[in-house]
Amino acid sequence: MEQETMLKEILHAFKLHAEHIDQRFEQMDQRFEHIDKRFGQMEKRFEQMDKRFDRLEKKVDGVRLDLTDTQKTTNFLLGKVAHHEEKLLELSLQHQ
């Protein structure tokens, strides 16, 4: 009879321990779900940032093209001005 009581107490202790372990696993599952949710939010944010960087890159490319065109136009006009200055110098030398 005493052995039976001891076995029941041991089984009861195992049962309590198993319940405690189950609770701990449930808590860990909840934490992991929270972490998964946060990672999902972070991934979504990174996707948004990627889209914004892509748009920004396109804008910068457009500005770069505009600057290149402006530089070409400026170089062309500077060449024309230099050419006209040469002609003016020639004309002024001829009239001296």
GUSE-85672 format. One line per 3 residues: their letters; for each residue x, y, z of C-alpha. Coordinates in steps of 0.25 Angstrom, whole numbers, plus 5000, padded with zeros to 4 digits. Layout:
N
a	X,Y,Z  ...
***
This chain:
96
meq	5000,5000,5000  5011,5009,5003  5018,5007,4990
etm	5005,5010,4983  5004,5023,4990  5018,5026,4986
lke	5016,5023,4972  5003,5031,4972  5011,5043,4978
ilh	5022,5041,4967  5012,5040,4956  5006,5053,4961
afk	5019,5060,4962  5022,5056,4948  5008,5061,4943
lha	5011,5074,4950  5024,5075,4944  5019,5072,4930
ehi	5008,5082,4932  5018,5092,4936  5027,5088,4923
dqr	5014,5090,4915  5012,5104,4920  5026,5108,4917
feq	5025,5102,4903  5012,5110,4901  5019,5123,4906
mdq	5031,5120,4896  5021,5118,4885  5014,5131,4888
rfe	5028,5138,4888  5032,5132,4875  5018,5136,4868
hid	5021,5150,4873  5035,5149,4867  5030,5144,4854
krf	5020,5155,4853  5031,5166,4856  5039,5159,4845
gqm	5028,5160,4836  5026,5175,4839  5041,5177,4836
ekr	5041,5169,4823  5029,5178,4818  5036,5191,4823
feq	5049,5186,4815  5040,5184,4803  5034,5198,4804
mdk	5048,5203,4805  5053,5196,4793  5042,5202,4785
rfd	5045,5216,4790  5060,5214,4786  5056,5209,4773
rle	5048,5222,4770  5059,5230,4776  5069,5223,4767
kkv	5060,5226,4755  5059,5241,4759  5074,5242,4761
dgv	5076,5236,4747  5067,5246,4741  5074,5257,4748
rld	5087,5252,4743  5082,5251,4729  5077,5266,4730
ltd	5091,5270,4735  5098,5263,4724  5089,5270,4714
tqk	5091,5283,4721  5107,5281,4721  5106,5277,4706
ttn	5098,5290,4703  5107,5298,4711  5120,5293,4704
fll	5113,5295,4691  5110,5310,4694  5124,5312,4700
gkv	5130,5307,4687  5121,5316,4679  5125,5328,4688
ahh	5140,5325,4686  5138,5324,4671  5131,5337,4670
eek	5141,5344,4679  5152,5339,4669  5144,5345,4658
lle	5143,5358,4665  5158,5358,4668  5161,5355,4654
lsl	5151,5366,4649  5157,5376,4659  5171,5373,4655
qhq	5167,5375,4640  5162,5389,4643  5175,5394,4650
***
